[in-house]
Structure formats: C-alpha cells, structure tokens
Amino acid sequence: MRAVFVDPGHMTARLELESPEEIADGQGGATVAFASVASLWARIEPVSDVREEQAGADIFMLTHRIWLRFRSDIQSGMRLRKGERVFSIGAWHDPDERGNYLICLCEEERR
C-alpha cells in the first residue's frame, strides 16, 4: 500500500474533539452533553452539500473530510467543534494503515 503524505502545514484548523456523556435528568432519563477530550490541529476539506426541507425550513447538510493525526480513541458519536461549527463524525479510517493520520467523514448541519 502506498504511503500517504500530508503536509502538516495544511492542518490549520484548531478543533476540539468532544465525546458524548449522558447526564441523569432525575426522572429516570438522561440528556446528552458533550465534553472536550482534546484540542487538535486538522485539515478540513468540504466534500458535498445537500439542501432539504424539514417542517418548512431549509436544512443544509454539508459533508467534510477532516484529516487529523492518528488517534486510537475515536468512537462513534464523537464530534469535532470549531467555534460554533459542529462536525458529527460518521466514519473514520487510516488512509494507508500506517498509524500516521486519520480521515474522519463528518456532517455539518446548518439552518
């Protein structure tokens, strides 16, 4: 397999990796809040956009390919945050199986 090289100078976005945590609501249920796990540098590549209508409002789903240094703690349900922008991690993979980088396929929702 061919090695993938990414210029670290292209990782210019400072993101927060967040993990979901359930907080008991006192009535037998729980609400989900997100706690910061790490702050990291990444490269964000827009991939596509889809416009939908939900309840009379336009919803835009943007998909992104986000490159980061390899981490072994990425799990389903985690997300990346850049200020007010939130990127939900849908899938991730190591592009050359060498443990150098991860590519996260993410969705960003805008109203």
C-alpha positions as CSV (number, residue, x, y, z in Angstrom):
1,M,0.0,0.0,0.0
2,R,1.3,3.4,-0.9
3,A,2.1,5.8,2.0
4,V,0.0,8.9,2.3
5,F,1.8,12.2,2.9
6,V,0.0,15.2,4.2
7,D,1.9,18.5,4.7
8,P,1.4,19.3,8.4
9,G,1.3,23.0,7.3
10,H,-2.1,22.3,5.8
11,M,-3.5,21.4,9.2
12,T,-4.6,24.9,10.0
13,A,-7.9,24.4,11.7
14,R,-7.9,24.2,15.5
15,L,-10.6,21.8,16.6
16,E,-12.0,20.4,19.9
17,L,-12.7,16.7,19.9
18,E,-15.8,16.1,22.0
19,S,-17.3,12.9,23.5
20,P,-20.9,12.4,24.4
21,E,-21.8,12.0,28.1
22,E,-25.2,11.1,29.5
23,I,-26.4,13.2,32.4
24,A,-29.2,11.9,34.5
25,D,-32.3,14.2,34.5
26,G,-33.6,13.0,37.8
27,Q,-36.7,11.4,36.3
28,G,-35.2,8.1,35.1
29,G,-34.0,9.6,31.8
30,A,-30.9,11.2,30.6
31,T,-29.7,14.1,28.5
32,V,-26.7,14.0,26.3
33,A,-24.0,16.7,26.8
34,F,-20.6,16.8,25.1
35,A,-17.3,17.1,27.0
36,S,-14.0,18.2,25.4
37,V,-11.5,15.3,25.1
38,A,-8.6,17.0,23.3
39,S,-7.7,20.1,21.3
40,L,-6.0,19.3,18.0
41,W,-4.9,20.6,14.6
42,A,-6.7,19.4,11.5
43,R,-7.3,20.0,7.8
44,I,-11.0,20.4,6.7
45,E,-11.9,19.6,3.1
46,P,-15.5,20.3,2.0
47,V,-16.9,17.3,0.0
48,S,-20.6,18.0,-0.8
49,D,-23.7,19.8,0.2
50,V,-27.4,18.8,0.3
51,R,-30.4,21.0,0.7
52,E,-33.5,19.5,2.4
53,E,-36.8,21.0,3.6
54,Q,-37.9,19.9,7.1
55,A,-41.0,21.4,8.7
56,G,-41.0,24.3,6.3
57,A,-37.4,25.2,7.0
58,D,-34.4,24.8,4.7
59,I,-31.7,22.5,6.1
60,F,-28.3,22.3,4.6
61,M,-26.2,19.2,5.3
62,L,-22.5,19.8,4.4
63,T,-20.1,16.8,4.4
64,H,-16.5,17.2,5.1
65,R,-13.3,15.1,5.1
66,I,-11.3,16.1,8.1
67,W,-7.7,15.0,8.4
68,L,-6.0,14.7,11.8
69,R,-3.0,13.0,13.3
70,F,-3.8,9.4,14.2
71,R,-5.7,8.8,17.5
72,S,-6.8,5.4,18.8
73,D,-9.7,6.9,20.9
74,I,-12.1,8.0,18.2
75,Q,-15.5,6.4,18.6
76,S,-19.0,6.6,17.1
77,G,-21.0,9.5,18.5
78,M,-18.0,11.8,18.9
79,R,-17.8,15.2,17.2
80,L,-15.4,17.9,16.3
81,R,-16.0,21.6,17.1
82,K,-14.6,24.7,15.6
83,G,-16.2,27.6,17.4
84,E,-19.9,27.4,16.7
85,R,-19.4,24.9,13.9
86,V,-20.1,21.3,14.9
87,F,-18.9,18.3,12.8
88,S,-20.5,14.9,13.6
89,I,-18.1,12.1,13.0
90,G,-19.9,9.4,10.8
91,A,-16.9,7.2,9.9
92,W,-13.1,7.3,10.1
93,H,-10.2,5.4,8.7
94,D,-6.4,5.3,8.5
95,P,-5.7,6.0,4.8
96,D,-2.5,4.0,4.5
97,E,-2.8,1.7,7.6
98,R,0.5,3.2,9.0
99,G,-0.9,4.9,12.0
100,N,0.1,8.5,10.9
101,Y,-3.3,10.1,10.1
102,L,-7.0,9.6,10.3
103,I,-9.6,10.8,7.9
104,C,-12.9,11.5,9.5
105,L,-16.0,11.7,7.3
106,C,-18.2,14.3,9.0
107,E,-21.5,16.1,8.6
108,E,-22.2,19.7,9.5
109,E,-25.8,20.9,9.7
110,R,-26.8,24.5,9.0
111,R,-30.2,26.1,9.3
